[in-house]
Amino acid sequence: MATIEQGQGQPWSNYHLNIAHTAKIAAYASAGSESGLPGPARFAATAAAVRSLIGGLGDEAGRLLTLGSGWSLSSLLDIGDVQFDPAAFCAVSPVFPGDLVPHPAVPADRLAYASGGAKIWQLSEFAEARDRAIFTCGSYMGQSMAGSIATGVNGSRLGYGAIQNMIRGLHFVTAPDRSVYVEPASRPVLSDAAALVFADEVIRDDAIFDGCLVHLGGMGVVNGLVVELDVKRLFAVQRVRHQVDRNWLDQISRGDFEAVATALGGRDAPAYYEVQVDPYDPWGSKALHSLYYDVEALEAGLASIEIEPSLDIIARIINHVPDLFAVYASPLFFKETARGLPEGAVSWGTIHGKPPSTILKARIRTAAIALDRRMMIDTLPVMCQAMSDGLAREPLLHRRRHLLYTLRFVTAAAGAMAFTRFADTAVVDMEGFMDSPWSRDASAWTRDSLAGRFDYVPHWGKLDTGDAGLVRRQFGDAADPASAAGRWTAARGRLVPADARHLFASPALRAWGLV
């Protein structure tokens, strides 16, 4: 039987140690035999436990903070009176043909039921054991699925959206007497018979689904997800240090990733591309390029290789290095493939691997902004010039290059509040191995160089997330039903009863002017 145990709150911190608090009440999911049930019955069992939790809070309860994996750095994770950890509700199971509508948008063998606490790596392992795979993820697979769609986590699968693009249906528990299953009317998958096993209401509405998909923690407790899977593919991996120039930047801006790959010694259009550049000297330092190629598009018979997990967590110890990019470009952190060419035949799950242990936490500095990829020919030089100029203004002993840029690419991200809101988006992660005055200054130099000149949107789950004015400029007025922010507000109004909305109103949502 699924239960949620409650006790006195204990000191808690997020993975990156920039948020710490003690809730009044700590609630923890405890899974029972329902973990082995079919998806609809399992969702019903865990929803009953979540309803009971919400019902026991009373009319005077403050915020209910539902945790994912604690990877976020933003005030979405700021303290709630009640802190609920659904990690034990993590089962992933097949969707059966009998669960589906006639002529479903996606066949049953390409779908999975994932409970609200399921991690990306758990979904990936489930999928790959069945010759399926996830479409995309960030650097690691440690986030929960529910938490990652909350902020629209992105990877860099070329021609694909962000992680929320995998979601075909969502089950929210929004009150003691209400849970709702939402899917788009234009692409339905679950039948009423299947969905009403666990939900009080089935909503098939494209606008409501679009509004609630990147839910920002404001739509209730995500109890379950119906996830679309890719077929399992094998990739050759290429990691190479190579100079970049304005011709490369022009290719990026035009989306000509095949030309980028050709210049790097690749043999076909890549399926994945990301690149780390030195923001203080982008044309003078060799950039660090990582590409995946679909093996079928290359050639059969490539040998399998072992992908070593990223070691960047170790860099917590190097708080006093003057040049972060030089450290990251060293063989300790960036391992080139043989001769810098594509090699191997490995799955997505093998490449990204299991996440670092959450026991060993890492105090790092990471912010990110989304930009129109087509404008990168203009924006990246402006940003890098601001970084170089800012560094030159620092006193000599303070000229620490504590930030690097990682560029990733997203196309047609789903969800009204996706921060990757441009048709073709370049995400610039501003990454530091430590949260220092120099890394904070460098992030500010980047943002200031764009302000009033170019549109940009901060990542909801990282640092420097912006304010209500920025949200209004990029997503419209929350009171305007025609705007993206208005669609999010309308979905919240449709899903969450008025007397329960305070439970799902974080400091971040208030700061952004959404509640």
C-alpha positions in Angstrom: 0.0 0.0 0.0 1.3 3.4 -0.9 1.6 5.7 2.1 3.2 9.0 3.0 4.8 9.2 6.4 5.1 12.5 8.2 7.4 13.8 10.9 9.1 16.9 12.1 11.1 18.7 9.4 14.9 18.2 9.3 17.5 20.5 7.9 17.6 20.1 4.2 19.7 21.5 1.4 19.6 21.3 -2.4 22.2 19.5 -4.4 24.2 22.6 -5.1 24.0 23.9 -1.4 22.7 27.4 -2.2 19.3 26.7 -0.6 18.9 25.3 2.9 15.9 25.2 5.2 13.9 23.2 7.7 10.2 22.7 7.0 7.7 22.4 9.8 6.6 19.0 8.5 8.6 16.5 6.4 6.6 14.0 4.4 8.1 11.0 2.7 6.6 8.6 0.2 6.7 5.0 1.2 6.0 2.5 -1.6 4.4 -0.9 -1.1 3.0 -3.6 -3.3 1.5 -1.1 -5.6 4.9 -0.6 -7.3 4.2 -3.8 -9.2 0.7 -2.8 -10.4 -0.2 -1.7 -13.9 0.3 2.1 -14.4 -3.4 3.2 -13.9 -3.8 1.2 -10.7 -0.4 2.4 -9.4 -1.3 6.0 -10.1 -4.6 5.5 -8.3 -2.8 4.1 -5.2 -0.2 6.9 -5.0 -2.8 9.6 -5.7 -4.8 8.4 -2.8 -1.8 8.9 -0.5 -1.1 12.4 -1.9 -4.8 13.3 -1.5 -4.6 12.2 2.1 -1.5 14.3 2.7 -3.1 17.5 1.2 -6.4 16.8 3.1 -4.5 16.6 6.4 -2.9 20.0 6.0 -5.9 22.0 7.1 -7.2 25.3 5.8 -4.4 27.4 7.4 -1.5 25.4 5.9 1.1 27.3 4.0 3.0 26.1 1.0 3.5 22.4 0.1 6.9 22.0 -1.5 7.2 18.9 -3.6 10.8 17.9 -4.1 12.3 16.4 -7.3 15.9 15.6 -6.9 16.9 18.9 -5.4 19.0 19.9 -8.4 17.4 23.3 -9.0 19.2 26.4 -7.7 16.2 28.8 -8.0 13.7 29.9 -5.4 11.3 27.3 -6.7 12.9 25.3 -4.0 12.6 27.9 -1.2 11.0 26.7 2.0 7.5 25.3 2.3 5.6 24.6 5.5 5.4 21.0 4.4 8.1 19.4 2.3 7.1 16.3 0.4 9.6 13.9 -1.0 8.0 11.5 -3.5 11.2 9.6 -4.4 9.8 6.2 -3.4 7.0 6.6 -5.8 9.4 5.9 -8.7 8.1 2.9 -10.6 8.1 2.9 -14.4 5.9 0.4 -16.3 4.5 -0.4 -19.8 1.5 1.1 -21.4 -0.7 -1.7 -22.8 -2.7 -1.4 -26.0 -5.9 -1.8 -24.1 -5.2 1.4 -22.2 -5.3 3.5 -25.4 -7.9 5.4 -27.4 -8.6 4.1 -30.9 -5.9 5.3 -33.3 -3.6 6.8 -30.5 -1.1 9.4 -31.4 1.7 7.1 -30.2 1.5 3.3 -30.1 1.7 1.5 -26.7 5.2 0.0 -27.3 6.5 3.6 -27.5 4.9 4.8 -24.2 5.6 4.3 -20.5 3.9 5.2 -17.3 6.3 7.0 -14.9 5.3 7.7 -11.3 5.8 11.2 -9.9 9.1 10.4 -8.2 10.7 8.6 -11.1 14.2 9.8 -12.1 15.3 10.2 -15.7 17.9 7.4 -15.3 15.1 5.1 -14.1 13.0 5.8 -17.2 16.1 5.4 -19.4 17.0 2.0 -17.9 13.4 0.9 -18.3 13.3 2.0 -21.9 16.7 0.6 -23.0 15.8 -2.8 -21.5 12.9 -2.9 -24.0 14.9 -1.7 -27.0 13.6 1.9 -26.5 15.3 5.1 -25.3 14.6 8.6 -24.0 14.9 11.3 -26.6 17.0 13.8 -24.7 18.2 14.9 -21.3 20.7 17.3 -19.8 24.3 16.4 -18.9 23.1 14.0 -16.2 20.0 11.9 -15.7 19.7 12.6 -11.9 16.6 14.9 -12.0 13.1 13.5 -11.5 11.0 13.6 -14.6 8.3 15.7 -12.8 11.0 18.1 -11.7 12.7 18.4 -15.0 9.6 19.3 -16.9 8.8 21.8 -14.2 11.6 24.0 -15.4 11.9 22.7 -19.0 15.3 21.0 -18.7 17.1 20.9 -22.1 19.7 18.8 -23.7 21.2 19.3 -27.1 19.5 16.7 -29.4 19.6 18.5 -32.7 16.2 19.1 -34.2 14.4 18.2 -31.0 12.8 20.1 -28.1 13.5 19.8 -24.4 12.6 17.0 -22.0 8.9 18.1 -21.8 8.5 17.2 -25.4 8.5 13.6 -24.4 5.4 14.0 -22.3 2.1 12.8 -23.7 -0.1 13.1 -20.6 0.1 14.4 -17.0 -1.7 13.4 -13.8 -1.9 16.1 -11.2 -3.3 15.8 -7.6 -4.6 19.3 -6.9 -6.8 19.0 -3.8 -8.0 16.4 -1.3 -10.9 15.6 -3.5 -9.5 16.3 -6.9 -7.0 14.8 -9.4 -6.9 15.6 -13.1 -5.4 13.8 -16.1 -4.4 16.2 -18.9 -3.4 15.4 -22.5 -3.7 17.3 -25.8 -6.9 16.9 -27.8 -4.9 16.8 -31.0 -2.7 13.9 -29.9 -4.6 11.8 -27.4 -3.2 8.5 -26.1 -5.1 7.2 -23.0 -8.7 6.1 -23.1 -11.2 7.4 -20.6 -11.5 3.9 -19.2 -7.8 3.9 -18.3 -7.5 7.5 -17.1 -10.5 7.4 -14.9 -9.0 4.6 -12.9 -6.8 7.2 -11.3 -8.2 10.6 -12.2 -11.5 12.3 -11.3 -11.5 14.2 -14.5 -9.9 13.8 -18.0 -9.1 17.0 -19.8 -8.2 16.8 -23.4 -7.4 20.4 -24.4 -4.4 21.6 -26.4 -4.2 25.0 -24.6 -4.5 23.6 -21.1 -1.9 20.9 -21.8 0.4 23.5 -23.3 -0.2 25.8 -20.3 0.5 23.1 -17.6 3.4 21.2 -19.3 6.2 23.4 -17.9 4.3 23.6 -14.7 6.9 25.5 -12.5 5.5 23.7 -9.5 2.3 25.7 -9.6 -0.2 23.1 -10.9 -0.4 20.7 -8.0 1.5 17.5 -7.2 2.6 15.6 -10.3 1.5 12.1 -9.5 2.2 10.4 -12.9 3.3 11.0 -16.4 2.7 9.2 -19.7 6.0 9.4 -21.6 6.8 8.9 -25.2 10.0 6.9 -26.0 12.3 6.8 -28.9 13.5 3.6 -30.5 16.9 2.6 -29.1 19.7 4.0 -31.1 23.5 3.6 -31.0 25.7 6.6 -31.3 29.3 7.2 -32.2 30.8 9.8 -29.9 33.3 12.5 -30.9 35.0 14.8 -28.4 37.6 17.1 -29.9 39.4 20.4 -29.1 39.2 22.7 -32.1 39.5 26.4 -32.7 36.3 28.3 -33.5 35.9 31.4 -35.6 33.2 33.6 -37.1 32.6 31.1 -39.9 31.8 28.5 -37.3 29.5 31.0 -35.6 27.8 31.7 -38.9 27.2 28.0 -39.3 25.7 27.8 -35.8 23.4 30.7 -36.5 22.2 29.1 -39.7 21.7 25.7 -38.1 24.2 24.1 -40.4 25.5 21.5 -38.0 26.7 19.2 -40.7 29.1 21.9 -41.8 30.2 22.2 -38.2 30.8 18.4 -38.0 32.6 18.3 -41.3 35.1 20.9 -40.1 35.7 18.8 -37.0 36.4 15.6 -39.0 33.0 14.2 -38.6 31.3 12.0 -41.3 27.7 13.0 -41.3 25.2 15.4 -39.7 25.4 14.9 -36.0 22.4 13.9 -33.8 23.8 15.9 -30.9 26.2 18.8 -30.5 27.3 20.9 -27.6 30.4 23.0 -27.3 32.3 24.7 -24.4 34.0 28.0 -25.3 36.2 30.3 -23.3 34.0 33.4 -22.9 36.9 35.6 -22.1 38.8 34.6 -25.3 36.5 32.6 -27.6 38.7 32.9 -30.7 42.0 32.4 -29.0 41.3 29.2 -27.0 40.4 25.9 -28.5 36.8 25.1 -27.9 35.6 21.7 -26.6 33.2 20.0 -29.0 31.1 17.0 -28.2 29.0 15.3 -30.9 27.0 12.1 -31.3 26.3 10.5 -34.6 23.7 7.9 -35.4 25.7 4.8 -36.1 23.3 3.7 -38.8 24.0 6.9 -40.6 27.7 6.2 -40.4 28.6 2.6 -40.8 28.0 -0.8 -39.1 30.7 -2.6 -37.1 32.0 0.3 -35.0 33.5 -1.1 -31.8 31.7 -0.4 -28.6 33.5 2.0 -26.2 33.1 2.7 -22.6 32.0 6.3 -21.9 33.6 7.7 -18.8 31.3 9.8 -16.6 32.1 13.5 -16.4 34.5 14.3 -13.6 33.5 17.9 -13.2 32.2 17.3 -9.6 35.8 17.0 -8.5 36.5 20.6 -9.4 34.8 21.7 -6.2 38.3 21.6 -4.8 39.8 24.2 -7.2 38.4 27.4 -5.7 41.5 29.3 -6.3 42.3 28.6 -9.9 42.7 31.7 -12.0 41.4 30.1 -15.3 38.5 27.8 -15.2 38.4 27.0 -18.9 42.0 25.9 -18.9 41.2 23.4 -16.1 38.1 22.2 -17.8 40.0 21.8 -21.1 42.6 19.6 -19.4 42.7 15.8 -20.0 41.4 15.3 -16.5 38.0 16.8 -17.4 37.7 16.7 -21.2 38.8 13.5 -22.8 39.2 13.6 -26.5 38.2 10.5 -28.5 41.0 8.9 -30.5 42.5 11.3 -33.0 39.5 13.5 -32.2 37.3 11.4 -34.5 33.9 9.7 -33.9 34.2 6.3 -32.3 32.1 3.6 -30.6 28.5 2.4 -30.8 26.8 3.2 -27.5 23.3 4.0 -26.3 22.1 7.3 -25.0 21.8 5.9 -21.5 25.4 4.7 -21.6 26.7 8.0 -22.7 24.9 10.0 -20.0 25.1 7.3 -17.3 23.8 7.4 -13.8 24.2 10.8 -12.0 26.7 11.6 -9.4 25.8 10.6 -5.9 23.5 13.1 -4.2 25.3 12.4 -0.9 28.4 14.2 -2.3 26.9 17.6 -2.9 28.6 20.3 -5.0 28.6 24.0 -4.4 28.8 25.4 -8.0 27.8 28.4 -9.9 25.4 27.8 -12.8 23.1 30.1 -14.6 21.7 29.8 -18.2 20.0 31.9 -20.7 18.1 31.0 -23.9 18.7 33.1 -27.0 17.4 33.0 -30.6 19.9 30.7 -32.3 19.6 32.6 -35.5 21.0 35.7 -33.7 24.1 34.0 -32.2 26.2 35.6 -35.0 25.5 38.9 -33.2 24.9 37.9 -29.6 27.9 35.7 -28.8 30.5 38.3 -29.8 28.7 41.0 -27.7 28.6 38.7 -24.7 32.2 37.6 -25.0 33.4 41.2 -25.5 31.6 42.1 -22.3 33.4 39.3 -20.5 36.8 40.4 -21.8 36.1 44.1 -20.9 34.8 43.2 -17.5 37.8 41.1 -16.7 40.2 43.9 -17.8 38.5 46.3 -15.4 39.2 44.0 -12.4 42.2 44.7 -10.2 45.1 42.5 -11.3 44.8 40.1 -8.4 41.1 39.7 -9.0 41.3 38.7 -12.7 40.0 35.2 -12.2 38.4 33.6 -15.2 35.8 31.7 -13.1 33.2 31.0 -15.8 32.8 29.2 -19.1 30.1 29.0 -21.6 28.4 25.8 -22.8 26.3 26.1 -25.9 23.4 23.6 -26.4 20.7 23.7 -29.0 16.9 23.1 -28.9 14.2 23.2 -31.6 10.5 23.7 -31.0 10.4 23.2 -27.3 6.9 22.4 -26.0 5.1 24.3 -23.3 3.8 27.8 -22.9 6.4 28.6 -20.2 9.4 26.8 -21.8 12.4 29.1 -21.2 13.7 27.8 -24.6 10.8 29.7 -26.2 12.4 30.5 -29.5 11.7 28.4 -32.6 15.4 27.6 -32.7 17.1 28.2 -29.4 20.7 28.4 -28.3 21.0 27.8 -24.6 24.2 29.4 -23.1 25.0 27.8 -19.8 27.3 30.0 -17.7 29.0 27.4 -15.6 31.5 27.8 -12.8 33.0 25.2 -10.5 32.5 27.5 -7.6 30.2 30.3 -6.6 32.7 33.1 -6.3 32.5 36.9 -6.7 34.2 36.5 -10.0 31.7 34.0 -11.4 28.8 36.2 -10.1 30.3 39.3 -11.8 30.8 37.4 -15.0 27.2 36.3 -15.1 26.1 39.9 -14.6 28.4 41.1 -17.4 26.8 38.6 -19.8 23.2 39.6 -18.9 24.0 43.3 -18.9 25.5 43.1 -22.4 22.2 41.8 -23.8 19.8 44.0 -21.8 17.8 46.2 -24.1 19.5 44.9 -27.2 18.6 41.2 -27.5 15.8 39.0 -26.1 16.9 36.4 -23.7 15.2 34.2 -21.1 16.8 32.8 -18.0 16.6 29.1 -17.1 13.8 28.7 -14.4 15.8 26.2 -12.4 19.2 27.9 -12.2 20.5 31.2 -10.7 19.7 34.7 -11.9 16.2 33.8 -13.0 14.9 37.3 -13.6 12.0 39.3 -12.3 8.3 40.0 -13.2 9.3 42.6 -15.7 11.5 40.2 -17.7 8.8 37.5 -17.5 6.2 39.9 -18.8 8.4 41.1 -21.7 9.1 37.5 -22.8 5.9 35.7 -22.0 3.3 38.4 -21.9 0.9 39.5 -19.2 -0.4 36.7 -17.0 -3.9 38.3 -17.2 -3.9 38.1 -21.0 -5.3 34.8 -22.0 -3.7 35.1 -25.5 -0.2 35.3 -24.0 2.1 32.4 -23.0 1.9 33.5 -19.3 -1.8 33.8 -19.7 -2.1 30.2 -20.9 -0.1 29.0 -17.9 -2.4 31.0 -15.6 -5.5 29.7 -17.3 -4.3 26.1 -16.9 -3.6 26.7 -13.2 -7.1 28.1 -12.8 -8.6 25.1 -14.6 -6.7 22.5 -12.6 -6.2 23.8 -9.1 -9.3 24.8 -7.0 -9.1 28.4 -5.7 -8.8 27.3 -2.0 -5.8 25.1 -2.8 -3.7 27.4 -4.9 -1.8 28.9 -2.0 -0.3 25.4 -1.5 1.4 25.6 -4.9 2.7 29.2 -4.8 6.4 29.4 -4.4 8.5 32.6 -3.8 9.7 32.2 -7.4 6.2 32.3 -8.9 5.4 35.4 -6.9 8.6 37.1 -8.0 7.9 36.3 -11.6 4.4 37.8 -11.3 2.6 34.6 -12.1 0.7 34.2 -8.8 
